[in-house]
Structures are given as structure tokens and as C-alpha cells.
Amino acid sequence: MASFKIPSFPPTTNKTIRFPNDVIEQVEAKIEGQNCTFSAFVIAAVRAALDDLDQKKH
């Protein structure tokens, strides 16, 4: 049996941002029925955009 490890999460900071209603509706439609929160989707999307920008820079 594998030993239990307490999971660690990276530190976070609460930021308030405004999304257009149509974007909220589209994200919510995409994550419906998935094991994903709105925040997790947005974080993944921002990370993908940052990676894309970094790759275009080189």
C-alpha cells in the first residue's frame, strides 16, 4: 500500500475580474458535467495562453 501524502496546493491570491456574460455562458456550457470549476478552467486557459505567447516569442 502506498503511503498517504498530504496534498499541497500552490499559494493563491483572490482577484476580482469581470467577464462578459457571453463568455461566462460559454465556459459554463463547456464545463457542464465535467469535473471542473469555472476557476480551474480559467486558470488552465490563461496558462495555455501564456505558454502560447512564450512560444511565439522565440
Secondary structure, 3 states (H helix, E strand, C coil): CCCCCCCCCCCCCCCCCCCCHHHHHHHHHHHCCCCCCHHHHHHHHHHHHHHHHHHHHC
